Amino acid sequence: MLALEAFGAQYGLRTLVAAPGSLPAGRAFAWFANWLGGFPIVLLAFVFLLFPTGHLRSRRWRPAAWFIAAVFALVAVVLLVTATRY
């Protein structure tokens, strides 16, 4: 995911700034890279919640998982909206 974000950002910069119009779909790649920005951080929180067995430690951790999922959805929407503004 980080590689896709880095590739999209560089592709978008190349197409839109360094050599405008040299490659197709520069805006789409830049939008995609901006939208992917927060996903690795939120997914890392799930890695820590589910480590080492792949399951939550107990039922008491479910609210934390739901909170992280809600934050994940909110971050996705915010990044989607801010990426479409430019």
C-alpha positions in Angstrom: 0.0 0.0 0.0 2.9 2.3 0.8 4.4 1.5 -2.6 1.2 2.3 -4.4 0.9 5.6 -2.6 4.5 6.5 -3.4 4.2 5.5 -7.1 0.9 7.4 -7.5 2.4 10.5 -5.9 5.5 10.4 -8.1 3.5 9.6 -11.2 1.1 12.5 -10.5 3.9 14.9 -9.8 5.7 13.9 -13.0 2.5 14.2 -15.1 1.1 17.4 -13.5 4.2 19.4 -12.5 7.5 18.3 -14.0 6.3 17.5 -17.5 2.6 18.4 -17.8 0.7 16.2 -20.2 3.5 13.7 -20.7 1.7 10.7 -19.2 -2.0 9.8 -19.1 -4.2 9.9 -16.0 -2.0 12.1 -13.9 -4.9 13.5 -11.9 -6.2 10.1 -11.2 -2.9 8.8 -9.9 -2.4 11.9 -7.7 -6.0 11.5 -6.3 -5.4 7.8 -5.6 -2.1 8.6 -3.8 -3.7 11.3 -1.7 -6.6 9.0 -0.8 -4.3 6.1 0.3 -2.3 8.3 2.7 -3.9 7.3 6.0 -4.7 3.7 5.4 -1.3 2.2 6.5 -1.4 4.0 9.9 -4.9 2.8 10.7 -4.2 -0.8 9.5 -1.1 -0.8 11.8 -3.5 -0.3 14.8 -5.4 -3.4 13.7 -2.1 -5.3 13.5 -1.4 -4.4 17.1 -4.9 -5.4 18.2 -4.8 -8.8 16.5 -1.2 -9.7 17.3 -0.1 -12.6 17.8 -3.0 -14.9 17.3 -5.1 -13.0 14.7 -8.0 -12.7 17.2 -8.8 -10.1 19.8 -7.5 -11.0 23.3 -11.1 -11.0 24.7 -14.5 -9.6 24.1 -13.6 -6.4 26.0 -11.4 -5.4 23.1 -14.3 -5.3 20.7 -15.2 -1.6 21.4 -11.6 -0.7 20.6 -11.7 -2.6 17.3 -15.0 -0.9 16.4 -13.6 2.5 17.4 -10.6 1.9 15.1 -12.9 0.8 12.3 -14.9 4.0 12.7 -11.8 6.1 12.6 -10.6 4.1 9.6 -13.9 5.0 7.8 -13.8 8.6 8.9 -10.2 8.9 7.7 -11.1 7.3 4.4 -13.9 9.8 3.8 -11.9 12.8 4.8 -9.0 11.8 2.6 -11.4 11.1 -0.3 -13.0 14.6 0.1 -9.7 16.4 0.5 -8.2 14.5 -2.5 -11.0 15.6 -4.7 -10.7 19.3 -3.8 -7.4 19.7 -5.7 
